Amino acid sequence: DLTDAIKMVLQDMPYYSKSILQLMRKHIVNDFTLDKTDRQLLYQISKGARTKELIEITHLSKSAIEFRKRNLKTVFGIEQGNDRKLIISAEQHGFI
């Protein structure tokens, strides 16, 4: 309600839009965190980057990238599947 929002702002209370509240709820619900490299991997994979390109972008070895991808699949509960399933799950959890 607009009048409630105005009252909150006038009382110097923080006001968050509906979309920000949804994003915050998604982030709070996740009981795990991802480091900068994991987030970068997810983002680059979502943009279509292949392992060869990921090596150049992240400066990790091929085996380190594969290890991180397997770990991310475990974190997101993906037992069987390709990178697309990983990206879909990461999007659902608000990481992309």
DSSP file (Angstrom, degrees, kcal/mol; ACC not computed):
  #  RESIDUE AA STRUCTURE BP1 BP2  ACC     N-H-->O    O-->H-N    N-H-->O    O-->H-N    TCO  KAPPA ALPHA  PHI   PSI    X-CA   Y-CA   Z-CA
    1    1 A D     >        0   0    0      0, 0.0     4,-1.9     0, 0.0     5,-0.1   0.000 360.0 360.0 360.0 135.1    0.0    0.0    0.0
    2    2 A L  H  >  +     0   0    0      1,-0.2     4,-2.4     2,-0.2     5,-0.2   0.865 360.0  53.9 -64.6 -39.4    1.4    3.4   -1.0
    3    3 A T  H  > S+     0   0    0      1,-0.2     4,-2.3     2,-0.2    -1,-0.2   0.884 108.4  50.3 -66.5 -36.0    0.4    5.2    2.2
    4    4 A D  H  > S+     0   0    0      2,-0.2     4,-2.3     1,-0.2    -1,-0.2   0.907 110.4  50.3 -65.3 -40.8    2.2    2.5    4.3
    5    5 A A  H  X S+     0   0    0     -4,-1.9     4,-2.3     2,-0.2    -2,-0.2   0.912 110.9  48.5 -63.0 -43.2    5.3    3.0    2.1
    6    6 A I  H  X S+     0   0    0     -4,-2.4     4,-2.7     1,-0.2    -2,-0.2   0.913 110.8  51.0 -64.3 -42.7    5.2    6.7    2.5
    7    7 A K  H  X S+     0   0    0     -4,-2.3     4,-1.8     2,-0.2    -1,-0.2   0.908 110.0  50.3 -60.2 -42.4    4.8    6.4    6.3
    8    8 A M  H  <>S+     0   0    0     -4,-2.3     5,-3.1     2,-0.2    -2,-0.2   0.928 112.5  45.9 -62.7 -45.0    7.8    4.0    6.5
    9    9 A V  H ><5S+     0   0    0     -4,-2.3     3,-1.7     1,-0.2    -2,-0.2   0.920 112.3  50.6 -65.0 -43.4   10.0    6.4    4.5
   10   10 A L  H 3<5S+     0   0    0     -4,-2.7    -1,-0.2     1,-0.3    -2,-0.2   0.810 108.6  52.4 -64.9 -29.5    8.9    9.4    6.5
   11   11 A Q  T 3<5S-     0   0    0     -4,-1.8    -1,-0.3    -5,-0.2    -2,-0.2   0.316 119.5-113.1 -87.1   8.3    9.7    7.5    9.7
   12   12 A D  T < 5S+     0   0    0     -3,-1.7    -3,-0.2     1,-0.2    -2,-0.1   0.801  70.5 142.0  64.1  31.8   13.2    6.8    8.3
   13   13 A M      < -     0   0    0     -5,-3.1    -1,-0.2    -6,-0.2     2,-0.1  -0.783  58.7-101.6 -98.7 146.6   12.4    3.1    8.1
   14   14 A P        -     0   0    0      0, 0.0     2,-0.4     0, 0.0    -1,-0.0  -0.431  33.8-158.4 -68.6 141.1   13.8    1.1    5.1
   15   15 A Y        -     0   0    0     -2,-0.1     2,-0.4    -6,-0.0   -10,-0.0  -0.985   6.0-167.3-121.2 130.3   11.3    0.4    2.4
   16   16 A Y        -     0   0    0     -2,-0.4   -11,-0.0     2,-0.0     0, 0.0  -0.952  19.4-124.3-119.7 135.9   11.8   -2.5   -0.1
   17   17 A S     >  -     0   0    0     -2,-0.4     4,-2.4     1,-0.1     5,-0.2  -0.205  33.5-102.3 -68.9 167.8    9.9   -3.1   -3.3
   18   18 A K  H  > S+     0   0    0      1,-0.2     4,-2.1     2,-0.2     5,-0.2   0.898 121.9  50.2 -59.7 -43.0    8.1   -6.4   -3.9
   19   19 A S  H  > S+     0   0    0      1,-0.2     4,-2.1     2,-0.2    -1,-0.2   0.875 110.5  49.5 -67.5 -36.4   10.8   -7.6   -6.3
   20   20 A I  H  > S+     0   0    0      2,-0.2     4,-2.6     1,-0.2    -1,-0.2   0.909 109.9  51.5 -67.6 -41.2   13.6   -6.8   -3.8
   21   21 A L  H  X S+     0   0    0     -4,-2.4     4,-2.4     2,-0.2    -2,-0.2   0.901 109.6  50.0 -61.4 -41.3   11.8   -8.6   -1.0
   22   22 A Q  H  X S+     0   0    0     -4,-2.1     4,-2.3     2,-0.2    -1,-0.2   0.924 111.6  48.4 -63.3 -43.8   11.4  -11.7   -3.2
   23   23 A L  H  X S+     0   0    0     -4,-2.1     4,-2.2     1,-0.2    -2,-0.2   0.911 111.5  49.7 -62.1 -43.1   15.1  -11.6   -4.0
   24   24 A M  H  X S+     0   0    0     -4,-2.6     4,-2.3     1,-0.2    -1,-0.2   0.897 109.8  51.3 -63.8 -40.4   16.0  -11.2   -0.3
   25   25 A R  H  X S+     0   0    0     -4,-2.4     4,-2.2     2,-0.2    -2,-0.2   0.918 109.5  50.0 -63.5 -43.0   13.8  -14.1    0.7
   26   26 A K  H  X S+     0   0    0     -4,-2.3     4,-1.2     1,-0.2    -1,-0.2   0.919 112.6  47.2 -59.9 -43.2   15.4  -16.3   -1.9
   27   27 A H  H  < S+     0   0    0     -4,-2.2    -1,-0.2     1,-0.2    -2,-0.2   0.872 112.2  48.8 -69.3 -36.9   18.9  -15.4   -0.7
   28   28 A I  H  < S+     0   0    0     -4,-2.3    -1,-0.2     1,-0.2    -2,-0.2   0.860 106.5  57.3 -70.0 -35.8   18.0  -15.9    3.0
   29   29 A V  H  < S+     0   0    0     -4,-2.2     2,-0.2    -5,-0.2    -1,-0.2   0.828  85.6  93.0 -66.6 -32.5   16.4  -19.3    2.3
   30   30 A N     <  -     0   0    0     -4,-1.2    63,-0.0    -5,-0.2    -4,-0.0  -0.451  61.1-161.8 -65.4 127.2   19.7  -20.7    0.7
   31   31 A D        +     0   0    0     -2,-0.2     2,-0.3     2,-0.0    -1,-0.1   0.101  68.5  61.1 -98.3  23.2   21.7  -22.4    3.4
   32   32 A F        -     0   0    0      2,-0.0     2,-0.3    43,-0.0    -2,-0.0  -0.964  66.6-145.7-142.3 159.0   24.9  -22.2    1.4
   33   33 A T        -     0   0    0     -2,-0.3     2,-0.4     0, 0.0    -2,-0.0  -0.916   8.8-144.1-124.9 154.3   27.1  -19.5   -0.1
   34   34 A L        -     0   0    0     -2,-0.3     2,-0.0     2,-0.0    -2,-0.0  -0.935  17.8-127.5-117.4 140.6   29.1  -19.5   -3.3
   35   35 A D     >  -     0   0    0     -2,-0.4     4,-2.3     1,-0.1     5,-0.2  -0.246  35.5 -94.6 -79.1 175.2   32.5  -17.8   -3.6
   36   36 A K  H  > S+     0   0    0      1,-0.2     4,-2.3     2,-0.2     5,-0.1   0.867 124.3  51.4 -58.7 -40.2   33.3  -15.3   -6.3
   37   37 A T  H  > S+     0   0    0      2,-0.2     4,-2.6     1,-0.2    -1,-0.2   0.906 109.5  49.3 -67.0 -42.1   34.8  -17.9   -8.6
   38   38 A D  H  > S+     0   0    0      2,-0.2     4,-2.5     1,-0.2    -2,-0.2   0.915 112.4  48.4 -62.4 -42.7   31.8  -20.2   -8.4
   39   39 A R  H  X S+     0   0    0     -4,-2.3     4,-2.5     2,-0.2    -2,-0.2   0.902 111.4  50.1 -63.8 -40.5   29.5  -17.3   -9.2
   40   40 A Q  H  X S+     0   0    0     -4,-2.3     4,-2.8    -5,-0.2     5,-0.2   0.906 109.9  50.8 -64.8 -41.4   31.7  -16.3  -12.1
   41   41 A L  H  X S+     0   0    0     -4,-2.6     4,-2.8     2,-0.2     5,-0.3   0.943 111.0  48.0 -60.2 -48.1   31.6  -19.9  -13.4
   42   42 A L  H  X S+     0   0    0     -4,-2.5     4,-2.4     1,-0.2    -2,-0.2   0.924 113.5  47.7 -59.2 -45.0   27.8  -20.0  -13.2
   43   43 A Y  H  X S+     0   0    0     -4,-2.5     4,-1.2     2,-0.2    -2,-0.2   0.943 113.9  45.6 -62.6 -48.2   27.5  -16.7  -14.9
   44   44 A Q  H  <>S+     0   0    0     -4,-2.8     5,-2.6     1,-0.2     3,-0.2   0.889 112.9  50.2 -65.4 -39.2   29.8  -17.6  -17.7
   45   45 A I  H ><5S+     0   0    0     -4,-2.8     3,-1.7    -5,-0.2    -1,-0.2   0.904 107.4  54.8 -63.9 -40.1   28.2  -21.0  -18.2
   46   46 A S  H 3<5S+     0   0    0     -4,-2.4    -1,-0.2     1,-0.3    -2,-0.2   0.789 105.9  52.9 -64.0 -25.8   24.8  -19.3  -18.4
   47   47 A K  T 3<5S-     0   0    0     -4,-1.2    -1,-0.3    -3,-0.2    -2,-0.2   0.440 127.4-100.4 -88.0  -0.7   26.2  -17.1  -21.2
   48   48 A G  T < 5 +     0   0    0     -3,-1.7    -3,-0.2     1,-0.2    -2,-0.1   0.576  63.5 162.0  97.6  10.5   27.3  -20.2  -23.1
   49   49 A A      < -     0   0    0     -5,-2.6    -1,-0.2    -6,-0.1     2,-0.2  -0.399  28.5-141.0 -67.2 139.1   31.0  -20.2  -22.3
   50   50 A R     >  -     0   0    0     -2,-0.1     4,-2.4     1,-0.1     3,-0.5  -0.509  29.2 -98.2 -94.2 167.3   32.8  -23.5  -22.9
   51   51 A T  H  > S+     0   0    0      1,-0.3     4,-2.1     2,-0.2     5,-0.2   0.876 123.0  55.9 -55.4 -41.9   35.4  -25.0  -20.7
   52   52 A K  H  > S+     0   0    0      1,-0.2     4,-1.2     2,-0.2    -1,-0.3   0.901 111.3  44.1 -58.7 -41.3   38.2  -23.7  -22.9
   53   53 A E  H  > S+     0   0    0     -3,-0.5     4,-2.3     1,-0.2    -1,-0.2   0.867 109.1  56.9 -71.0 -36.4   36.9  -20.2  -22.5
   54   54 A L  H  X S+     0   0    0     -4,-2.4     4,-3.0     1,-0.2     6,-0.4   0.859 101.3  57.7 -62.9 -35.1   36.4  -20.7  -18.8
   55   55 A I  H  X S+     0   0    0     -4,-2.1     4,-1.6     1,-0.2     5,-0.3   0.926 110.8  42.5 -60.0 -45.0   40.1  -21.6  -18.4
   56   56 A E  H  < S+     0   0    0     -4,-1.2    -2,-0.2     2,-0.2    -1,-0.2   0.883 118.1  45.5 -69.1 -39.2   41.0  -18.2  -19.9
   57   57 A I  H  < S+     0   0    0     -4,-2.3    -2,-0.2     1,-0.2    -3,-0.2   0.925 125.5  28.0 -72.0 -45.9   38.4  -16.3  -17.9
   58   58 A T  H  < S-     0   0    0     -4,-3.0    -3,-0.2    -5,-0.2    -2,-0.2   0.632  93.4-132.7 -94.4 -15.4   38.9  -17.8  -14.5
   59   59 A H     <  +     0   0    0     -4,-1.6     2,-0.3    -5,-0.4    -4,-0.1   0.808  63.2 131.7  62.1  31.0   42.6  -18.8  -14.8
   60   60 A L        -     0   0    0     -6,-0.4    -1,-0.3    -5,-0.3    -2,-0.1  -0.764  61.5-106.3-105.7 157.5   41.8  -22.2  -13.4
   61   61 A S     >  -     0   0    0     -2,-0.3     4,-2.2    -3,-0.1     5,-0.2  -0.336  32.5-107.3 -74.9 165.1   42.9  -25.5  -14.9
   62   62 A K  H  > S+     0   0    0      1,-0.2     4,-2.5     2,-0.2     5,-0.2   0.908 121.9  50.1 -59.3 -42.4   40.4  -27.7  -16.7
   63   63 A S  H  > S+     0   0    0      1,-0.2     4,-2.4     2,-0.2    -1,-0.2   0.874 109.0  51.7 -66.8 -35.6   40.4  -30.2  -13.8
   64   64 A A  H  > S+     0   0    0      2,-0.2     4,-2.3     1,-0.2    -1,-0.2   0.891 110.9  48.4 -66.8 -38.4   39.7  -27.4  -11.3
   65   65 A I  H  X S+     0   0    0     -4,-2.2     4,-2.5     2,-0.2    -2,-0.2   0.933 112.5  47.4 -66.2 -45.7   36.8  -26.1  -13.4
   66   66 A E  H  X S+     0   0    0     -4,-2.5     4,-2.4     2,-0.2    -2,-0.2   0.896 111.4  52.0 -62.2 -39.7   35.3  -29.6  -13.7
   67   67 A F  H  X S+     0   0    0     -4,-2.4     4,-2.4     2,-0.2    -1,-0.2   0.933 111.1  46.9 -61.2 -46.6   35.8  -30.2  -10.0
   68   68 A R  H  X S+     0   0    0     -4,-2.3     4,-2.8     1,-0.2    -2,-0.2   0.889 111.0  51.6 -64.7 -39.4   34.0  -26.9   -9.2
   69   69 A K  H  X S+     0   0    0     -4,-2.5     4,-2.2     2,-0.2    -1,-0.2   0.915 110.9  47.9 -64.0 -42.1   31.1  -27.8  -11.6
   70   70 A R  H  X S+     0   0    0     -4,-2.4     4,-1.9     2,-0.2    -2,-0.2   0.918 112.8  49.4 -62.9 -42.1   30.7  -31.2   -9.9
   71   71 A N  H  X S+     0   0    0     -4,-2.4     4,-2.7     1,-0.2    -2,-0.2   0.908 109.9  50.6 -63.6 -42.7   30.7  -29.5   -6.5
   72   72 A L  H  X S+     0   0    0     -4,-2.8     4,-2.4     1,-0.2    -1,-0.2   0.895 108.2  52.7 -62.8 -39.9   28.1  -26.9   -7.7
   73   73 A K  H  <>S+     0   0    0     -4,-2.2     5,-3.5     2,-0.2     4,-0.3   0.892 110.6  48.0 -62.7 -38.6   25.9  -29.7   -9.0
   74   74 A T  H ><5S+     0   0    0     -4,-1.9     3,-1.3     3,-0.2    -2,-0.2   0.929 110.6  51.0 -65.3 -45.9   26.1  -31.4   -5.6
   75   75 A V  H 3<5S+     0   0    0     -4,-2.7    -2,-0.2     1,-0.3    -1,-0.2   0.891 113.8  44.5 -59.0 -41.4   25.3  -28.1   -3.8
   76   76 A F  T 3<5S-     0   0    0     -4,-2.4    -1,-0.3    -5,-0.2    -2,-0.2   0.397 117.6-113.1 -87.3   3.3   22.3  -27.6   -6.0
   77   77 A G  T < 5 +     0   0    0     -3,-1.3     2,-0.8    -4,-0.3    -3,-0.2   0.818  62.8 150.3  74.5  32.0   21.2  -31.2   -5.6
   78   78 A I      < +     0   0    0     -5,-3.5    -1,-0.2     1,-0.2     3,-0.1  -0.862  14.8 170.9-101.1 108.2   21.7  -32.3   -9.2
   79   79 A E  S    S+     0   0    0     -2,-0.8     2,-0.4     1,-0.3    -1,-0.2   0.904  71.8  17.1 -83.1 -44.1   22.6  -35.9   -9.3
   80   80 A Q  S    S+     0   0    0     -7,-0.1    -1,-0.3     2,-0.0     2,-0.3  -0.992  93.1  82.3-128.5 134.1   22.4  -36.5  -13.0
   81   81 A G        -     0   0    0     -2,-0.4     2,-0.1    -3,-0.1    -8,-0.0  -0.822  59.7 -92.2 153.8 169.5   22.4  -33.7  -15.6
   82   82 A N     >  -     0   0    0     -2,-0.3     4,-1.3     1,-0.0     3,-0.4  -0.247  54.5 -82.3 -98.8-172.5   24.3  -31.3  -17.8
   83   83 A D  H  > S+     0   0    0      1,-0.2     4,-2.4     2,-0.2     5,-0.2   0.803 123.4  65.1 -64.2 -29.0   25.3  -27.7  -17.3
   84   84 A R  H  > S+     0   0    0      1,-0.2     4,-2.5     2,-0.2    -1,-0.2   0.911 101.0  49.1 -61.5 -42.6   21.9  -26.5  -18.3
   85   85 A K  H  > S+     0   0    0     -3,-0.4     4,-2.3     1,-0.2    -1,-0.2   0.879 109.9  53.2 -63.4 -36.7   20.3  -28.2  -15.3
   86   86 A L  H  X S+     0   0    0     -4,-1.3     4,-2.5     2,-0.2    -2,-0.2   0.929 110.0  46.8 -62.5 -45.9   22.9  -26.5  -13.1
   87   87 A I  H  X S+     0   0    0     -4,-2.4     4,-2.4     2,-0.2    -2,-0.2   0.906 110.7  51.7 -65.1 -42.5   22.1  -23.1  -14.6
   88   88 A I  H  X S+     0   0    0     -4,-2.5     4,-2.1     1,-0.2    -1,-0.2   0.928 112.4  46.1 -59.9 -45.0   18.3  -23.6  -14.2
   89   89 A S  H  X S+     0   0    0     -4,-2.3     4,-1.7     2,-0.2    -2,-0.2   0.899 111.0  51.9 -65.9 -40.6   18.8  -24.6  -10.5
   90   90 A A  H  <>S+     0   0    0     -4,-2.5     5,-2.8     1,-0.2     6,-0.7   0.879 110.1  49.9 -63.2 -37.9   21.2  -21.6   -9.9
   91   91 A E  H ><5S+     0   0    0     -4,-2.4     3,-1.3     4,-0.2    -1,-0.2   0.909 108.3  52.4 -65.1 -42.1   18.5  -19.3  -11.4
   92   92 A Q  H 3<5S+     0   0    0     -4,-2.1    -1,-0.2     1,-0.3    -2,-0.2   0.825 110.0  49.1 -64.0 -30.8   15.8  -20.8   -9.2
   93   93 A H  T 3<5S-     0   0    0     -4,-1.7    -1,-0.3    -5,-0.1    -2,-0.2   0.437 118.8-111.9 -89.2  -0.2   18.0  -20.2   -6.1
   94   94 A G  T < 5S+     0   0    0     -3,-1.3    -3,-0.2    -4,-0.3    -2,-0.1   0.685  83.3 120.0  83.6  18.1   18.7  -16.6   -7.1
   95   95 A F      <       0   0    0     -5,-2.8    -4,-0.2    -6,-0.2   -52,-0.1   0.615 360.0 360.0 -91.0 -12.8   22.4  -16.9   -7.9
   96   96 A I              0   0    0     -6,-0.7    -5,-0.2    -9,-0.1    -1,-0.1   0.309 360.0 360.0-126.1 360.0   22.0  -15.8  -11.6
